[in-house]
Amino acid sequence: MVNHIRADGGSYHVVDYNSTTGAVIRQRTSQGYADWSTWSRGEAWGIYGFANMYKHTRKFDYLQTARKMAKYWITNTPSDGIIPWDFNAPLDPPRPADSSAATIAANGLLLLADQELSILNITGAAYYTSEVIKMLNVNTKLAWRPSWQSLLANGTVNNPVHNNLTGIVYGDYFFIKAGNELVSRGLAHC
């Protein structure tokens, strides 16, 4: 929480530590646009991970961190709802989408909604669930490719090495997981 998450709720992809002292050597990216930018899949993993840590420990700092990262995600989602590979990458040339980041974040936001319900924050739970439904609708319209060897296109494995606009197995996994979760909540149907 201290070294990976920025004050605005964005996140560093990689933090290098001194193996002896534990001091931070460098905060950087490997798959994002720049060391100072927020790689969307890393942000999605953060939302999911911190919500999950709160679920298992009930330590409020984890819930606050998940909320902070979710706020960054929602605030920085472009108006068209398509999740970019990196939230801070330039728009010209067009930045690729990352459907896998969208599906991971959808699951993280659903997990966060569950944690809000656990503390009787009904409004917060409804807000995150609504954001999931909007995000999945937009990204399904963009990326649904059942004719491919994956369910979704427009995944970005690693844009710096030009591995984008592809299917990604974990994007498909989290897409199915989010869909099943919405079905179990009565918010979607097959």
Helices and strands as residue ranges (DSSP letters): E 14-17, E 24-28, H 40-57, H 60-76, H 99-118, H 122-143, G 159-161, H 169-184
